[in-house]
Amino acid sequence: MSTIPPVPGPLPEEVAALLRAVVEALDIPAPATVGDAERFRAVLDERAMRVVVTLTTVLDGPTGIGAAKWAAAYLRKKLAEHPPTGYRAWDDQPRPDGEAAR
């Protein structure tokens, strides 16, 4: 088994921004009911596909920090064009005390 050497110092901000965009793409609210699960899976599948396309473009394209910066902006733009909608989210359900869930 190979070991990965530790990365010296913090991640470059452009790489961290790309990783945050990936988390933003995949960390969507859970479905409220079983009936919402099918649409939730479709939304998550589409967002995962956008992540794969973006990361593949970075890995197969020109190297350098500029590629990570461009990819983060591109992914965020695509996510904004296709928000995770079309299903009721668990967070949208009211609590017994009448407050919205967090």
N, CA, C and O atoms as CSV, one atom per row, in Angstrom:
chain,resi,resn,atom,element,x,y,z
A,1,MET,N,N,0.840,-1.172,0.000
A,1,MET,CA,C,0.000,0.000,0.000
A,1,MET,C,C,0.890,1.241,0.000
A,1,MET,O,O,1.842,1.332,0.774
A,2,SER,N,N,0.573,2.183,-0.866
A,2,SER,CA,C,1.378,3.399,-0.927
A,2,SER,C,C,0.887,4.402,0.108
A,2,SER,O,O,-0.289,4.425,0.474
A,3,THR,N,N,1.799,5.210,0.558
A,3,THR,CA,C,1.421,6.266,1.493
A,3,THR,C,C,1.513,7.600,0.778
A,3,THR,O,O,2.377,7.820,-0.071
A,4,ILE,N,N,0.618,8.466,1.138
A,4,ILE,CA,C,0.598,9.797,0.541
A,4,ILE,C,C,1.403,10.710,1.447
A,4,ILE,O,O,1.128,10.797,2.644
A,5,PRO,N,N,2.398,11.395,0.890
A,5,PRO,CA,C,3.192,12.285,1.735
A,5,PRO,C,C,2.345,13.465,2.204
A,5,PRO,O,O,1.432,13.893,1.499
A,6,PRO,N,N,2.642,13.986,3.380
A,6,PRO,CA,C,1.877,15.129,3.871
A,6,PRO,C,C,2.095,16.346,2.975
A,6,PRO,O,O,3.162,16.530,2.388
A,7,VAL,N,N,1.069,17.157,2.891
A,7,VAL,CA,C,1.156,18.387,2.105
A,7,VAL,C,C,1.801,19.446,2.980
A,7,VAL,O,O,1.336,19.698,4.091
A,8,PRO,N,N,2.865,20.068,2.496
A,8,PRO,CA,C,3.501,21.105,3.306
A,8,PRO,C,C,2.659,22.380,3.286
A,8,PRO,O,O,2.351,22.913,2.220
A,9,GLY,N,N,2.298,22.854,4.452
A,9,GLY,CA,C,1.569,24.112,4.552
A,9,GLY,C,C,0.106,23.984,4.182
A,9,GLY,O,O,-0.370,22.901,3.839
A,10,PRO,N,N,-0.605,25.101,4.254
A,10,PRO,CA,C,-2.034,25.094,3.928
A,10,PRO,C,C,-2.268,24.960,2.427
A,10,PRO,O,O,-1.376,25.204,1.615
A,11,LEU,N,N,-3.487,24.568,2.085
A,11,LEU,CA,C,-3.866,24.492,0.668
A,11,LEU,C,C,-3.868,25.887,0.065
A,11,LEU,O,O,-4.217,26.854,0.743
A,12,PRO,N,N,-3.486,26.003,-1.192
A,12,PRO,CA,C,-3.659,27.292,-1.860
A,12,PRO,C,C,-5.145,27.663,-1.861
A,12,PRO,O,O,-5.999,26.787,-1.994
A,13,GLU,N,N,-5.453,28.932,-1.716
A,13,GLU,CA,C,-6.841,29.384,-1.624
A,13,GLU,C,C,-7.665,28.929,-2.822
A,13,GLU,O,O,-8.837,28.591,-2.659
A,14,GLU,N,N,-7.085,28.909,-4.021
A,14,GLU,CA,C,-7.826,28.495,-5.210
A,14,GLU,C,C,-8.253,27.033,-5.118
A,14,GLU,O,O,-9.352,26.677,-5.545
A,15,VAL,N,N,-7.402,26.200,-4.573
A,15,VAL,CA,C,-7.734,24.781,-4.399
A,15,VAL,C,C,-8.793,24.631,-3.309
A,15,VAL,O,O,-9.737,23.855,-3.459
A,16,ALA,N,N,-8.639,25.368,-2.221
A,16,ALA,CA,C,-9.641,25.328,-1.150
A,16,ALA,C,C,-10.996,25.795,-1.673
A,16,ALA,O,O,-12.024,25.225,-1.308
A,17,ALA,N,N,-11.015,26.824,-2.522
A,17,ALA,CA,C,-12.276,27.316,-3.095
A,17,ALA,C,C,-12.929,26.243,-3.956
A,17,ALA,O,O,-14.149,26.083,-3.928
A,18,LEU,N,N,-12.133,25.512,-4.714
A,18,LEU,CA,C,-12.674,24.432,-5.536
A,18,LEU,C,C,-13.259,23.333,-4.647
A,18,LEU,O,O,-14.340,22.817,-4.931
A,19,LEU,N,N,-12.561,22.980,-3.590
A,19,LEU,CA,C,-13.076,21.955,-2.676
A,19,LEU,C,C,-14.357,22.418,-1.985
A,19,LEU,O,O,-15.274,21.621,-1.788
A,20,ARG,N,N,-14.429,23.696,-1.617
A,20,ARG,CA,C,-15.667,24.218,-1.021
A,20,ARG,C,C,-16.818,24.152,-2.019
A,20,ARG,O,O,-17.947,23.841,-1.638
A,21,ALA,N,N,-16.547,24.441,-3.294
A,21,ALA,CA,C,-17.590,24.357,-4.326
A,21,ALA,C,C,-18.076,22.918,-4.489
A,21,ALA,O,O,-19.266,22.687,-4.701
A,22,VAL,N,N,-17.170,21.959,-4.393
A,22,VAL,CA,C,-17.560,20.544,-4.487
A,22,VAL,C,C,-18.464,20.176,-3.310
A,22,VAL,O,O,-19.488,19.519,-3.496
A,23,VAL,N,N,-18.093,20.593,-2.113
A,23,VAL,CA,C,-18.935,20.319,-0.943
A,23,VAL,C,C,-20.297,20.980,-1.111
A,23,VAL,O,O,-21.324,20.366,-0.823
A,24,GLU,N,N,-20.312,22.227,-1.576
A,24,GLU,CA,C,-21.570,22.938,-1.814
A,24,GLU,C,C,-22.450,22.177,-2.808
A,24,GLU,O,O,-23.669,22.121,-2.649
A,25,ALA,N,N,-21.835,21.602,-3.815
A,25,ALA,CA,C,-22.592,20.868,-4.834
A,25,ALA,C,C,-23.240,19.614,-4.266
A,25,ALA,O,O,-24.368,19.278,-4.627
A,26,LEU,N,N,-22.541,18.928,-3.390
A,26,LEU,CA,C,-22.998,17.613,-2.934
A,26,LEU,C,C,-23.729,17.632,-1.595
A,26,LEU,O,O,-24.441,16.683,-1.267
A,27,ASP,N,N,-23.563,18.686,-0.832
A,27,ASP,CA,C,-24.172,18.765,0.497
A,27,ASP,C,C,-25.508,19.497,0.406
A,27,ASP,O,O,-25.629,20.651,0.819
A,28,ILE,N,N,-26.504,18.811,-0.140
A,28,ILE,CA,C,-27.827,19.407,-0.305
A,28,ILE,C,C,-28.762,18.862,0.768
A,28,ILE,O,O,-28.508,17.795,1.327
A,29,PRO,N,N,-29.845,19.586,1.061
A,29,PRO,CA,C,-30.757,19.136,2.116
A,29,PRO,C,C,-31.355,17.763,1.822
A,29,PRO,O,O,-31.691,17.442,0.682
A,30,ALA,N,N,-31.476,16.975,2.865
A,30,ALA,CA,C,-32.081,15.640,2.744
A,30,ALA,C,C,-33.564,15.770,2.416
A,30,ALA,O,O,-34.190,16.773,2.758
A,31,PRO,N,N,-34.128,14.761,1.754
A,31,PRO,CA,C,-35.556,14.815,1.430
A,31,PRO,C,C,-36.406,14.693,2.697
A,31,PRO,O,O,-36.024,14.031,3.662
A,32,ALA,N,N,-37.568,15.351,2.665
A,32,ALA,CA,C,-38.460,15.338,3.825
A,32,ALA,C,C,-39.190,14.009,3.972
A,32,ALA,O,O,-39.447,13.559,5.089
A,33,THR,N,N,-39.523,13.381,2.850
A,33,THR,CA,C,-40.304,12.147,2.892
A,33,THR,C,C,-39.751,11.155,1.881
A,33,THR,O,O,-38.920,11.496,1.039
A,34,VAL,N,N,-40.225,9.939,1.980
A,34,VAL,CA,C,-39.845,8.915,1.002
A,34,VAL,C,C,-40.272,9.358,-0.394
A,34,VAL,O,O,-39.570,9.096,-1.370
A,35,GLY,N,N,-41.412,10.021,-0.491
A,35,GLY,CA,C,-41.895,10.495,-1.783
A,35,GLY,C,C,-40.995,11.540,-2.414
A,35,GLY,O,O,-40.990,11.698,-3.635
A,36,ASP,N,N,-40.231,12.256,-1.597
A,36,ASP,CA,C,-39.309,13.269,-2.112
A,36,ASP,C,C,-37.954,12.675,-2.489
A,36,ASP,O,O,-37.141,13.339,-3.133
A,37,ALA,N,N,-37.712,11.441,-2.096
A,37,ALA,CA,C,-36.394,10.834,-2.279
A,37,ALA,C,C,-36.013,10.666,-3.743
A,37,ALA,O,O,-34.845,10.839,-4.092
A,38,GLU,N,N,-36.964,10.336,-4.606
A,38,GLU,CA,C,-36.631,10.128,-6.017
A,38,GLU,C,C,-36.107,11.412,-6.649
A,38,GLU,O,O,-35.086,11.394,-7.336
A,39,ARG,N,N,-36.795,12.522,-6.422
A,39,ARG,CA,C,-36.340,13.797,-6.986
A,39,ARG,C,C,-35.022,14.220,-6.341
A,39,ARG,O,O,-34.139,14.742,-7.023
A,40,PHE,N,N,-34.881,13.999,-5.029
A,40,PHE,CA,C,-33.631,14.299,-4.337
A,40,PHE,C,C,-32.464,13.574,-5.005
A,40,PHE,O,O,-31.421,14.171,-5.270
A,41,ARG,N,N,-32.655,12.267,-5.277
A,41,ARG,CA,C,-31.585,11.485,-5.922
A,41,ARG,C,C,-31.267,12.028,-7.309
A,41,ARG,O,O,-30.101,12.081,-7.700
A,42,ALA,N,N,-32.292,12.431,-8.058
A,42,ALA,CA,C,-32.066,12.983,-9.399
A,42,ALA,C,C,-31.273,14.286,-9.312
A,42,ALA,O,O,-30.355,14.511,-10.100
A,43,VAL,N,N,-31.626,15.138,-8.359
A,43,VAL,CA,C,-30.907,16.406,-8.174
A,43,VAL,C,C,-29.462,16.124,-7.777
A,43,VAL,O,O,-28.537,16.721,-8.328
A,44,LEU,N,N,-29.269,15.219,-6.824
A,44,LEU,CA,C,-27.919,14.896,-6.369
A,44,LEU,C,C,-27.097,14.264,-7.489
A,44,LEU,O,O,-25.914,14.573,-7.629
A,45,ASP,N,N,-27.702,13.387,-8.287
A,45,ASP,CA,C,-26.999,12.778,-9.424
A,45,ASP,C,C,-26.527,13.838,-10.411
A,45,ASP,O,O,-25.394,13.785,-10.887
A,46,GLU,N,N,-27.397,14.803,-10.719
A,46,GLU,CA,C,-27.013,15.854,-11.664
A,46,GLU,C,C,-25.876,16.697,-11.107
A,46,GLU,O,O,-24.939,17.039,-11.829
A,47,ARG,N,N,-25.956,17.030,-9.833
A,47,ARG,CA,C,-24.902,17.838,-9.218
A,47,ARG,C,C,-23.586,17.053,-9.154
A,47,ARG,O,O,-22.516,17.623,-9.369
A,48,ALA,N,N,-23.660,15.752,-8.860
A,48,ALA,CA,C,-22.452,14.923,-8.848
A,48,ALA,C,C,-21.830,14.856,-10.237
A,48,ALA,O,O,-20.607,14.884,-10.374
A,49,MET,N,N,-22.676,14.765,-11.274
A,49,MET,CA,C,-22.166,14.754,-12.645
A,49,MET,C,C,-21.434,16.059,-12.952
A,49,MET,O,O,-20.390,16.039,-13.603
A,50,ARG,N,N,-21.963,17.182,-12.496
A,50,ARG,CA,C,-21.298,18.471,-12.720
A,50,ARG,C,C,-19.947,18.526,-12.001
A,50,ARG,O,O,-18.984,19.089,-12.521
A,51,VAL,N,N,-19.885,17.943,-10.812
A,51,VAL,CA,C,-18.617,17.883,-10.083
A,51,VAL,C,C,-17.604,17.049,-10.864
A,51,VAL,O,O,-16.456,17.462,-11.027
A,52,VAL,N,N,-18.018,15.887,-11.343
A,52,VAL,CA,C,-17.111,15.015,-12.095
A,52,VAL,C,C,-16.603,15.720,-13.351
A,52,VAL,O,O,-15.408,15.679,-13.642
A,53,VAL,N,N,-17.489,16.357,-14.086
A,53,VAL,CA,C,-17.080,17.072,-15.304
A,53,VAL,C,C,-16.081,18.171,-14.953
A,53,VAL,O,O,-15.065,18.325,-15.630
A,54,THR,N,N,-16.363,18.927,-13.909
A,54,THR,CA,C,-15.475,20.022,-13.512
A,54,THR,C,C,-14.106,19.503,-13.099
A,54,THR,O,O,-13.084,20.019,-13.551
A,55,LEU,N,N,-14.079,18.485,-12.243
A,55,LEU,CA,C,-12.793,17.962,-11.779
A,55,LEU,C,C,-12.017,17.285,-12.904
A,55,LEU,O,O,-10.791,17.384,-12.956
A,56,THR,N,N,-12.713,16.604,-13.796
A,56,THR,CA,C,-12.046,15.983,-14.944
A,56,THR,C,C,-11.416,17.045,-15.831
A,56,THR,O,O,-10.308,16.864,-16.336
A,57,THR,N,N,-12.120,18.147,-16.019
A,57,THR,CA,C,-11.580,19.249,-16.817
A,57,THR,C,C,-10.302,19.787,-16.190
A,57,THR,O,O,-9.336,20.073,-16.897
A,58,VAL,N,N,-10.292,19.923,-14.873
A,58,VAL,CA,C,-9.095,20.412,-14.184
A,58,VAL,C,C,-7.958,19.412,-14.328
A,58,VAL,O,O,-6.826,19.792,-14.628
A,59,LEU,N,N,-8.253,18.138,-14.115
A,59,LEU,CA,C,-7.200,17.121,-14.151
A,59,LEU,C,C,-6.657,16.873,-15.551
A,59,LEU,O,O,-5.474,16.573,-15.716
A,60,ASP,N,N,-7.515,16.996,-16.561
A,60,ASP,CA,C,-7.093,16.722,-17.936
A,60,ASP,C,C,-6.636,17.965,-18.688
A,60,ASP,O,O,-6.063,17.860,-19.773
A,61,GLY,N,N,-6.883,19.128,-18.125
A,61,GLY,CA,C,-6.589,20.370,-18.833
A,61,GLY,C,C,-5.276,20.981,-18.405
A,61,GLY,O,O,-4.400,20.307,-17.862
A,62,PRO,N,N,-5.157,22.275,-18.660
A,62,PRO,CA,C,-3.937,22.981,-18.266
A,62,PRO,C,C,-3.764,22.924,-16.749
A,62,PRO,O,O,-4.737,23.009,-16.000
A,63,THR,N,N,-2.552,22.784,-16.321
A,63,THR,CA,C,-2.301,22.692,-14.886
A,63,THR,C,C,-2.075,24.076,-14.304
A,63,THR,O,O,-1.901,25.060,-15.024
A,64,GLY,N,N,-2.085,24.121,-13.020
A,64,GLY,CA,C,-1.806,25.372,-12.334
A,64,GLY,C,C,-2.987,25.838,-11.514
A,64,GLY,O,O,-4.107,25.346,-11.651
A,65,ILE,N,N,-2.706,26.788,-10.669
A,65,ILE,CA,C,-3.714,27.330,-9.771
A,65,ILE,C,C,-4.830,28.002,-10.550
A,65,ILE,O,O,-5.976,27.993,-10.101
A,66,GLY,N,N,-4.533,28.579,-11.692
A,66,GLY,CA,C,-5.568,29.226,-12.498
A,66,GLY,C,C,-6.672,28.263,-12.883
A,66,GLY,O,O,-7.837,28.654,-12.954
A,67,ALA,N,N,-6.326,27.013,-13.133
A,67,ALA,CA,C,-7.332,26.011,-13.500
A,67,ALA,C,C,-8.277,25.752,-12.336
A,67,ALA,O,O,-9.484,25.625,-12.543
A,68,ALA,N,N,-7.760,25.673,-11.129
A,68,ALA,CA,C,-8.607,25.449,-9.952
A,68,ALA,C,C,-9.509,26.649,-9.713
A,68,ALA,O,O,-10.682,26.487,-9.373
A,69,LYS,N,N,-8.979,27.837,-9.885
A,69,LYS,CA,C,-9.775,29.058,-9.697
A,69,LYS,C,C,-10.908,29.110,-10.711
A,69,LYS,O,O,-12.051,29.401,-10.358
A,70,TRP,N,N,-10.592,28.827,-11.972
A,70,TRP,CA,C,-11.617,28.820,-13.024
A,70,TRP,C,C,-12.666,27.751,-12.734
A,70,TRP,O,O,-13.862,28.002,-12.879
A,71,ALA,N,N,-12.230,26.570,-12.328
A,71,ALA,CA,C,-13.149,25.459,-12.093
A,71,ALA,C,C,-14.113,25.765,-10.952
A,71,ALA,O,O,-15.296,25.436,-11.038
A,72,ALA,N,N,-13.623,26.388,-9.892
A,72,ALA,CA,C,-14.500,26.741,-8.771
A,72,ALA,C,C,-15.578,27.718,-9.233
A,72,ALA,O,O,-16.748,27.561,-8.886
A,73,ALA,N,N,-15.189,28.720,-10.009
A,73,ALA,CA,C,-16.161,29.701,-10.518
A,73,ALA,C,C,-17.152,29.037,-11.466
A,73,ALA,O,O,-18.350,29.314,-11.403
A,74,TYR,N,N,-16.668,28.172,-12.337
A,74,TYR,CA,C,-17.535,27.476,-13.293
A,74,TYR,C,C,-18.545,26.594,-12.557
A,74,TYR,O,O,-19.734,26.613,-12.874
A,75,LEU,N,N,-18.076,25.830,-11.585
A,75,LEU,CA,C,-18.969,24.936,-10.849
A,75,LEU,C,C,-20.026,25.735,-10.100
A,75,LEU,O,O,-21.202,25.371,-10.111
A,76,ARG,N,N,-19.620,26.812,-9.455
A,76,ARG,CA,C,-20.598,27.642,-8.729
A,76,ARG,C,C,-21.627,28.239,-9.684
A,76,ARG,O,O,-22.806,28.333,-9.343
A,77,LYS,N,N,-21.192,28.644,-10.875
A,77,LYS,CA,C,-22.121,29.197,-11.873
A,77,LYS,C,C,-23.147,28.138,-12.271
A,77,LYS,O,O,-24.343,28.425,-12.324
A,78,LYS,N,N,-22.692,26.927,-12.549
A,78,LYS,CA,C,-23.601,25.848,-12.938
A,78,LYS,C,C,-24.545,25.473,-11.796
A,78,LYS,O,O,-25.716,25.176,-12.035
A,79,LEU,N,N,-24.052,25.482,-10.571
A,79,LEU,CA,C,-24.907,25.175,-9.425
A,79,LEU,C,C,-25.994,26.233,-9.260
A,79,LEU,O,O,-27.134,25.912,-8.927
A,80,ALA,N,N,-25.637,27.493,-9.493
A,80,ALA,CA,C,-26.624,28.572,-9.389
A,80,ALA,C,C,-27.697,28.438,-10.463
A,80,ALA,O,O,-28.855,28.783,-10.230
A,81,GLU,N,N,-27.318,27.937,-11.638
A,81,GLU,CA,C,-28.284,27.737,-12.724
A,81,GLU,C,C,-29.220,26.564,-12.436
A,81,GLU,O,O,-30.324,26.506,-12.977
A,82,HIS,N,N,-28.790,25.640,-11.598
A,82,HIS,CA,C,-29.569,24.433,-11.297
A,82,HIS,C,C,-29.603,24.200,-9.786
A,82,HIS,O,O,-28.943,23.288,-9.287
A,83,PRO,N,N,-30.369,25.021,-9.052
A,83,PRO,CA,C,-30.413,24.849,-7.598
A,83,PRO,C,C,-31.118,23.546,-7.209
A,83,PRO,O,O,-31.874,22.985,-8.002
A,84,PRO,N,N,-30.870,23.071,-5.996
A,84,PRO,CA,C,-31.492,21.820,-5.556
A,84,PRO,C,C,-32.961,22.037,-5.175
A,84,PRO,O,O,-33.294,22.180,-3.998
A,85,THR,N,N,-33.819,22.058,-6.177
A,85,THR,CA,C,-35.244,22.298,-5.951
A,85,THR,C,C,-36.057,21.150,-6.538
A,85,THR,O,O,-35.516,20.242,-7.170
A,86,GLY,N,N,-37.360,21.212,-6.317
A,86,GLY,CA,C,-38.244,20.204,-6.885
A,86,GLY,C,C,-38.629,19.115,-5.901
A,86,GLY,O,O,-39.355,18.184,-6.249
A,87,TYR,N,N,-38.144,19.232,-4.677
A,87,TYR,CA,C,-38.519,18.277,-3.636
A,87,TYR,C,C,-38.594,19.037,-2.312
A,87,TYR,O,O,-37.979,20.090,-2.148
A,88,ARG,N,N,-39.351,18.486,-1.385
A,88,ARG,CA,C,-39.421,19.085,-0.055
A,88,ARG,C,C,-38.224,18.602,0.749
A,88,ARG,O,O,-37.950,17.405,0.834
A,89,ALA,N,N,-37.527,19.552,1.330
A,89,ALA,CA,C,-36.335,19.222,2.104
A,89,ALA,C,C,-36.681,19.026,3.571
A,89,ALA,O,O,-37.618,19.630,4.094
A,90,TRP,N,N,-35.908,18.173,4.219
A,90,TRP,CA,C,-36.100,17.905,5.637
A,90,TRP,C,C,-36.057,19.210,6.428
A,90,TRP,O,O,-36.847,19.389,7.355
A,91,ASP,N,N,-35.164,20.114,6.086
A,91,ASP,CA,C,-35.023,21.391,6.784
A,91,ASP,C,C,-36.255,22.270,6.646
A,91,ASP,O,O,-36.450,23.182,7.450
A,92,ASP,N,N,-37.096,22.015,5.639
A,92,ASP,CA,C,-38.282,22.837,5.409
A,92,ASP,C,C,-39.444,22.461,6.313
A,92,ASP,O,O,-40.429,23.197,6.384
A,93,GLN,N,N,-39.352,21.342,7.001
A,93,GLN,CA,C,-40.467,20.851,7.803
A,93,GLN,C,C,-40.564,21.628,9.115
A,93,GLN,O,O,-39.559,21.813,9.801
A,94,PRO,N,N,-41.775,22.085,9.469
A,94,PRO,CA,C,-41.928,22.809,10.737
A,94,PRO,C,C,-41.762,21.862,11.927
A,94,PRO,O,O,-42.110,20.684,11.852
A,95,ARG,N,N,-41.236,22.389,13.005
A,95,ARG,CA,C,-41.106,21.621,14.239
A,95,ARG,C,C,-42.414,21.709,15.010
A,95,ARG,O,O,-43.238,22.578,14.722
A,96,PRO,N,N,-42.622,20.826,15.987
A,96,PRO,CA,C,-43.863,20.858,16.767
A,96,PRO,C,C,-44.114,22.206,17.448
A,96,PRO,O,O,-45.265,22.586,17.665
A,97,ASP,N,N,-43.036,22.933,17.787
A,97,ASP,CA,C,-43.217,24.229,18.452
A,97,ASP,C,C,-43.506,25.355,17.459
A,97,ASP,O,O,-43.609,26.518,17.849
A,98,GLY,N,N,-43.638,25.007,16.169
A,98,GLY,CA,C,-43.968,25.996,15.151
A,98,GLY,C,C,-42.774,26.663,14.505
A,98,GLY,O,O,-42.924,27.373,13.510
A,99,GLU,N,N,-41.594,26.448,15.051
A,99,GLU,CA,C,-40.386,27.020,14.466
A,99,GLU,C,C,-39.939,26.179,13.276
A,99,GLU,O,O,-40.209,24.980,13.216
A,100,ALA,N,N,-39.259,26.814,12.336
A,100,ALA,CA,C,-38.708,26.078,11.196
A,100,ALA,C,C,-37.514,25.256,11.668
A,100,ALA,O,O,-36.785,25.665,12.573
A,101,ALA,N,N,-37.322,24.105,11.052
A,101,ALA,CA,C,-36.157,23.271,11.373
A,101,ALA,C,C,-34.896,23.951,10.889
A,101,ALA,O,O,-34.928,24.767,9.968
A,102,ARG,N,N,-33.785,23.608,11.516
A,102,ARG,CA,C,-32.516,24.216,11.093
A,102,ARG,C,C,-31.599,23.179,10.568
A,102,ARG,O,O,-30.479,23.493,10.162
